[in-house]
């Protein structure tokens, strides 16, 4: 099954992301290695959110990703949700 994780970002996301970018990259690496994270990235013009595509049997994988994401923990993400 495929799942989309949607993020809404704070207005100053582009200015703030560099401080947590390396932690974000470390966080996503295991998901890439296991083949669960397929692709994703921020929207452009404006960069006010992102979408990430996951492959997993349940929504637990993208939900766990979001709950432990440095962008979420550091307040760059104002809200998130998962859709099948």
C-alpha positions in Angstrom: 0.0 0.0 0.0 1.0 3.6 -0.5 0.5 6.4 2.0 1.0 10.2 1.6 2.2 12.2 4.5 1.2 15.9 4.2 3.0 18.7 6.2 2.0 22.3 6.7 5.0 24.5 7.4 5.5 27.7 9.4 5.8 30.9 7.3 9.5 31.2 7.9 10.3 27.5 7.2 13.0 28.3 4.6 14.9 30.5 7.0 14.6 27.9 9.9 15.2 24.6 8.2 19.0 24.8 7.9 19.4 24.5 11.7 17.7 21.0 11.7 18.4 19.8 8.1 21.2 17.4 9.1 19.0 15.8 11.8 16.2 15.5 9.2 18.4 13.7 6.8 19.6 11.3 9.5 15.9 10.7 10.4 14.8 9.7 6.9 17.8 7.5 6.1 16.5 4.3 7.7 13.1 4.7 6.0 14.9 5.0 2.6 17.1 2.0 3.4 14.1 -0.2 4.2 12.3 1.0 1.0 9.5 2.6 3.0 10.1 6.2 2.0 9.7 6.4 -1.8 10.0 10.1 -2.5 9.1 13.5 -1.1 9.8 17.1 -0.7 8.7 20.6 0.0 6.2 22.5 -2.2 7.7 25.3 -4.3 6.3 28.8 -4.7 5.4 29.0 -1.9 7.3 26.5 0.3 4.4 26.3 2.7 4.3 22.5 3.1 5.5 19.1 1.8 4.3 15.7 0.8 6.2 12.4 1.3 5.2 9.1 -0.3 5.6 5.9 1.8 5.2 2.2 0.9 4.0 0.1 3.9 1.2 -2.2 5.0 -0.3 0.2 7.5 -0.3 4.0 8.2 1.9 3.3 11.2 5.1 3.9 9.2 4.4 7.4 8.0 2.8 8.3 11.3 5.9 7.2 13.2 8.0 9.1 10.8 6.1 12.3 11.5 5.9 11.8 15.2 9.7 11.6 15.4 10.6 14.0 12.7 13.0 16.8 13.7 11.0 19.3 11.6 7.9 18.4 13.7 9.8 18.4 17.0 11.4 21.8 16.3 8.1 23.4 15.3 8.7 23.8 11.6 5.6 21.7 10.9 2.3 23.2 12.1 0.2 20.2 11.3 0.4 16.9 9.5 -1.9 14.1 8.3 -1.7 10.8 6.4 -3.8 9.7 3.5 -3.9 6.3 1.8 
